[in-house]
């Protein structure tokens, strides 16, 4: 079994790859709170999506795809829930179309899971409409 990256290694790689978010990731209040640190990365990516900065978006998504199966479970979980689960491509569907297949599949599975949580068909239709 391959050695999986721990939080310390992952965060160091994140800020070395994206020095633009180093200060925010290492902000005192975010220290030791992985989901908040991943949230910094999500906001950075979302800004690139909103600004149609395709080169930055590609760098971000390539980083996530590269790390998805190379990190400890809690990091992978945070990447799925706090990163992929929060990105919004509605304003830039070109970016959504360019997502790597593996990440599209994860987002689709996550959306299907959220839809399955509710037995309220009206709510499910509403949530599905939001996603389309």
C-alpha positions, 0 to 999 in steps of 0.5 A: 500500500502506498504511503498517503500524504498527511495534512502537513505534507498536503498543506505544504504542497498546496501553498507551495503550488499556490503561493497566492493563498499562503497567507490566508491558509496559514492565518492564525484562525485557520491553523489546524482546521483543514476544512477552513484551509481547503475553503481558502483554496475553494474560494481561490478556485471559485474566483478563477472560475468567475473571472474565466481564468482558465489557466488557474482553474486548470492548475487548481483542478489538476492539483485536486485530481493529482491528490485525490487518491494520494492523501489520507481519507480526511483530506480526500473527504475535505476535498470532496465536501469543502472543495468540489461540493462548494464550487459553482460552475453555473456562471461559467459552464465552459469550465464545468465542461472542461472538468476532468472526468474523475472530478465530474464523476465525484461531483455527480455522485455528491449531488446524487447523494444530496438529492437522495437524502430528502424524501420530499419530492418538491425539495428534490426537484428544487435542488435538481433545478439548482444543479442544472 
